[in-house]
């Protein structure tokens, strides 16, 4: 154990070493996360003094990597804040990892309030990592979200940045704003073109539907006129005579022969009228 360390930091350091081995060598991410949690619990809440703060920060770094490897990145911020409670107490390295992680998964809005709170804290402004974290916050959180006014206000209101740094960052914000405007215009034009194309397709479909309905109406009219020419009365008479022959008369009887002959003639006339209602001349007895 390192000399001068109390039992709690020494235990946390041993757990950190185990967690690192499990993460890098054995690729056992769940076990590595358990060691990190045990080490952070042994150190208690808050940033902690000296060596304890360093060990705790390293445990959180390993734990963030383990959660990311297990695709549990949504839990990262809440997991870290349970050991530091407020965003202002996050170590710079932990804040940096969180910003990069949520930017990579395209969820930068998660770090919007956390980063703002950390950057506004007077204690953090004295840290050597402050300027780099401010630039990181601008590039990966504010600008991707289109928060240009907030970004300009943050840069102009910072008393840590030099004038050259402020000018460079304001130039970056202006370029990002122009690019954002161009993308919005292109998206608007693309959306209008898509709407015009959809209207064209709908118009073409409507025209096709109207044409089909017109053809269907003509076909129904032709069929109705065709069926209107059918000899309904002769068909009914033939059916009635067939009923008389089959049910009431004896086909083998000589007295039923005239009725059968008349029935055959009626069926011939009806059949000819159905097949050739216009061009074929009527059949005469």
C-alpha positions in Angstrom: 0.0 0.0 0.0 1.2 3.5 -0.7 2.6 5.1 2.5 0.5 7.6 4.4 -2.8 6.4 3.0 -5.7 5.6 5.3 -7.3 2.2 5.1 -10.3 3.4 3.0 -8.2 4.9 0.1 -5.9 1.9 0.2 -8.8 -0.5 -0.1 -10.2 1.7 -2.9 -6.8 1.7 -4.7 -6.8 -2.1 -4.5 -10.3 -2.3 -6.0 -9.2 0.1 -8.7 -6.4 -2.2 -9.7 -8.7 -5.2 -9.8 -11.3 -3.3 -11.9 -8.7 -2.2 -14.4 -7.4 -5.8 -14.8 -11.0 -7.0 -15.3 -11.8 -4.3 -17.8 -8.6 -4.5 -19.9 -7.3 -8.0 -19.6 -10.3 -10.2 -18.8 -13.0 -8.1 -20.6 -15.3 -8.8 -17.7 -17.2 -5.5 -17.6 -19.8 -6.4 -15.1 -17.2 -7.5 -12.5 -15.1 -4.4 -13.2 -18.2 -2.2 -12.6 -18.8 -4.0 -9.3 -15.2 -3.3 -8.1 -15.6 0.4 -9.1 -18.9 0.7 -7.1 -17.4 -1.0 -4.1 -14.4 1.4 -4.2 -16.5 4.5 -4.6 -18.8 3.4 -1.8 -15.8 2.9 0.5 -14.6 6.5 -0.2 -18.0 8.1 0.5 -19.8 10.9 -1.2 -18.3 14.2 -2.4 -15.0 15.0 -4.1 -12.9 14.0 -1.1 -9.4 15.2 -0.2 -6.1 14.6 -2.1 -5.4 11.0 -2.9 -9.0 9.9 -2.2 -10.2 12.3 -4.9 -7.7 10.9 -7.4 -8.6 7.3 -6.7 -12.3 8.0 -6.8 -11.9 9.8 -10.2 -10.0 6.8 -11.6 -12.7 4.4 -10.3 -15.4 6.5 -12.1 -13.4 6.6 -15.3 -13.1 2.8 -15.3 -16.8 2.5 -14.4 -17.8 4.8 -17.3 -15.8 2.6 -19.7 -17.4 -0.6 -18.3 -20.9 0.8 -18.7 -20.2 2.0 -22.2 -18.8 -1.5 -23.1 -22.0 -3.1 -21.8 -24.1 -0.6 -23.9 -25.5 0.9 -20.7 -24.4 4.5 -21.5 -27.8 5.9 -20.5 -26.8 5.1 -16.9 -23.5 6.8 -16.9 -24.4 10.3 -15.7 -26.8 9.1 -13.0 -24.2 6.5 -11.9 -21.5 9.2 -11.6 -23.7 11.7 -9.8 -24.6 9.3 -7.1 -21.0 9.6 -5.9 -20.6 13.3 -6.5 -24.2 14.5 -6.0 -23.9 17.8 -7.8 -22.4 18.5 -11.3 -20.1 21.2 -9.9 -18.1 18.6 -8.0 -17.4 16.4 -11.0 -13.7 16.0 -11.8 -12.6 17.5 -15.2 -11.7 14.0 -16.5 -15.1 12.6 -15.6 -16.9 15.5 -17.2 -14.8 15.2 -20.3 -15.6 11.5 -20.7 -19.3 12.2 -20.1 -19.4 15.0 -22.8 -17.6 12.8 -25.3 -19.7 9.8 -24.6 -23.1 11.5 -24.9 -21.9 13.3 -28.0 -20.9 10.0 -29.6 -24.3 8.5 -29.0 -25.9 11.7 -30.3 -27.5 12.6 -27.0 -25.7 15.9 -26.3 -28.7 17.4 -24.6 -28.1 15.2 -21.6 -25.0 17.2 -20.8 -26.6 20.6 -21.4 -27.4 21.6 -17.8 -24.6 19.6 -16.3 -21.9 21.3 -18.3 -23.4 24.7 -17.8 -23.5 24.3 -14.0 -19.9 23.1 -14.0 -18.6 26.0 -16.1 -20.5 28.6 -14.0 -18.9 27.4 -10.8 -16.2 29.8 -9.5 -14.0 27.1 -8.1 -13.8 25.2 -11.4 -12.8 28.4 -13.2 -9.4 28.2 -11.4 -8.7 24.7 -12.8 -6.2 24.4 -15.6 -8.6 22.2 -17.6 -11.3 24.9 -17.6 -10.6 26.4 -21.0 -10.3 23.1 -22.8 -13.6 21.9 -21.2 -15.3 25.1 -22.2 -14.3 24.6 -25.8 -15.3 20.9 -25.6 -18.7 21.9 -24.2 -19.2 24.4 -27.0 -18.1 22.0 -29.8 -20.0 18.9 -28.6 -23.0 20.2 -26.8 -24.1 23.8 -27.5 -23.3 24.0 -31.2 -24.7 20.6 -32.2 -27.9 21.6 -30.5 -28.1 25.0 -32.2 -27.6 27.0 -29.0 -25.7 29.8 -30.7 -26.9 32.6 -28.5 -26.0 30.7 -25.4 -22.6 29.9 -26.8 -21.8 33.5 -27.6 -23.0 34.6 -24.2 -20.8 32.0 -22.5 -17.7 33.1 -24.4 -18.2 36.8 -24.0 -19.1 36.5 -20.3 -16.0 34.3 -19.5 -13.3 36.2 -17.6 -10.9 33.2 -18.0 -10.5 33.3 -21.8 -8.1 35.7 -23.4 -9.3 38.1 -26.1 -7.7 36.0 -28.9 -9.4 32.9 -27.5 -12.7 34.7 -27.4 -12.4 35.9 -31.0 -11.4 32.4 -32.2 -14.4 30.8 -30.4 -16.8 33.5 -31.7 -15.6 32.8 -35.2 -16.2 29.1 -34.7 -19.7 29.9 -33.5 -20.4 32.1 -36.5 -19.3 29.4 -38.9 -21.4 26.8 -37.2 -24.4 29.2 -37.3 -24.0 29.7 -41.1 -23.6 26.0 -41.6 -26.7 25.3 -39.5 -28.7 27.9 -41.6 -27.6 26.3 -44.8 -28.6 22.9 -43.6 -32.0 24.2 -42.5 -32.5 25.8 -45.9 -31.5 22.6 -47.7 -33.8 20.6 -45.5 -36.7 23.0 -46.2 -36.1 22.8 -50.0 -35.9 19.0 -49.8 -39.1 18.9 -47.8 -40.9 21.1 -50.3 -39.6 18.9 -53.2 -40.8 15.8 -51.4 -44.2 17.4 -50.9 -44.4 18.4 -54.6 -43.5 14.8 -55.6 -46.1 13.4 -53.3 -48.7 15.7 -54.8 -47.7 14.7 -58.3 -48.0 11.0 -57.3 -51.4 11.6 -55.7 -52.5 13.6 -58.8 -51.4 10.8 -61.1 -53.2 8.2 -59.0 -56.3 10.3 -58.9 -56.2 10.6 -62.7 -55.8 6.9 -63.1 -58.7 6.2 -60.7 -60.9 8.7 -62.6 -60.0 6.9 -65.9 -60.8 3.5 -64.4 -64.1 4.7 -63.0 -65.0 6.2 -66.4 -64.2 2.9 -68.2 -66.2 1.0 -65.5 -69.2 3.2 -66.0 -69.1 2.7 -69.8 -68.8 -1.0 -69.3 -71.8 -1.1 -66.9 -73.8 1.0 -69.3 -73.0 -1.3 -72.2 -73.9 -4.3 -70.1 -77.1 -2.8 -68.9 -78.1 -1.9 -72.5 -77.1 -5.5 -73.6 -79.2 -7.1 -70.8 -82.0 -4.8 -71.6 -82.3 -6.4 -75.0 -82.7 -9.9 -73.6 -86.1 -11.6 -74.2 -87.1 -11.9 -70.5 -90.7 -12.8 -71.3 -89.7 -15.6 -73.7 -87.3 -17.0 -71.2 -89.9 -17.0 -68.5 -92.4 -18.6 -70.8 -89.9 -21.3 -71.7 -89.1 -22.0 -68.1 -92.8 -22.3 -67.3 -93.4 -24.7 -70.2 -90.4 -26.7 -69.1 -92.0 -26.9 -65.7 -95.2 -28.1 -67.3 -93.5 -30.7 -69.4 -91.3 -32.1 -66.6 -93.7 -31.9 -63.7 -97.2 -31.9 -65.1 -96.9 -33.8 -68.4 -95.5 -37.1 -69.5 -92.7 -36.6 -72.1 -93.4 -40.1 -73.5 -97.0 -39.3 -74.1 -98.0 -38.3 -77.8 -100.1 -35.5 -76.4 -97.1 -33.7 -74.9 -95.1 -33.6 -78.2 -96.5 -30.2 -79.4 -95.6 -28.6 -76.1 -92.1 -30.0 -76.3 -91.7 -28.7 -79.8 -92.9 -25.2 -78.8 -90.5 -25.2 -75.9 -87.5 -26.1 -78.1 -88.4 -23.3 -80.5 -88.6 -20.8 -77.6 -85.3 -21.8 -76.3 -83.7 -21.4 -79.7 -85.1 -17.9 -80.1 -84.0 -16.9 -76.6 -80.5 -18.3 -77.1 -80.0 -16.6 -80.4 -81.2 -13.3 -78.9 -78.7 -13.6 -76.0 -75.7 -14.5 -78.2 -76.4 -12.2 -81.2 -78.9 -9.6 -80.0 -78.1 -7.1 -82.8 -76.4 -8.6 -85.9 -78.2 -11.9 -86.2 -81.7 -11.8 -87.7 -84.5 -13.3 -85.6 -85.4 -16.9 -86.1 -88.8 -17.5 -87.7 -90.8 -20.6 -87.3 
